[in-house]
Amino acid sequence: MERRIIDVKGQKLYTEYHNSNKKRPTIVFLHDSLGSVELWRDLPAKLSEATQSNVLVYDRLGYGKSYPMLSHERAVNYMEQEADLLNEVLTQLNIDKVILFGHSDGGTIALITAAKYHERVEAVICEAGHIFVEDVTLKGVYDAWEAYKTTNLSERLKKYHGDKVEMLFKAWTETWTRDDYRSWNIEYLLKDIICPLLFIQGEYDEYGTLNQVEKTVSQVSGSSEKYIISGVGHTPHKESPELVFEKSVEFISKLF
């Protein structure tokens, strides 16, 4: 595994890249709003080994070991911007055949990237992604903000993000709860997704209803399937790791 900071359009991003098998695709892991490379635990390595695929994991700007954000203020289309930046990362690393595995915000970024850059995206595993804002999403964000103020959440996050925690937490919560973000919606992009899609979601996801799943799988142009895991919430890969792992291996193995 090669670990290094790369400079992409002036953004210095921490990456971990393993590409020992030149003939196999690369699984690219995209973390959530409070996530990082480290928080994926052993899933990237396990999935890479089980499917004989290469793997790339990176921290978005302001997260983990990447450099800090310049400001917590984000544009309404910030996830579209993240998809464009991901395309630049893939170009810089000469990665042309990818499977995107994204969780939450990362799942949304995966969908957008597959729609805009379908020539290099072979498949998508979207876990608890969003295509529009729901009331339950906002409630989840407000609940997280309350936990940040009243519990040791900020201290726990510092283990992974250091002194960048307050900035990234503001960037997430203030963006999603802004009035102008309420109408954010990427359904218009879904028809441009032509690769196979697996959408994984927990039955009790506290940030999104099953409408996110149904409206995604019904509007993409490629083959699609949903995998709803009973009894779990927003992070199936942590709450039911074996089920997510086994389903992901099955999905990838059918394609490659």
Secondary structure by P-SEA (a helix, b strand, c coil): cbbbbbbcccbbbbbccccccccbbbbbbbbccccccccccaaaaaaaaaacbbbbbbbcccccccccccccccccaaaaaaaaaaaaaaaaacccbbbbbbccaaaaaaaaaaaaccccccccccccccccccaaaaaaaaaaaaaaaccaaaaaaaaccccaaaaaaaaaaaaaaccccccccccccccccccbbbbbbbcccccccaaaaaaaaacccccbbbbbbcccccccccccaaaaaaaaaaaaaacc
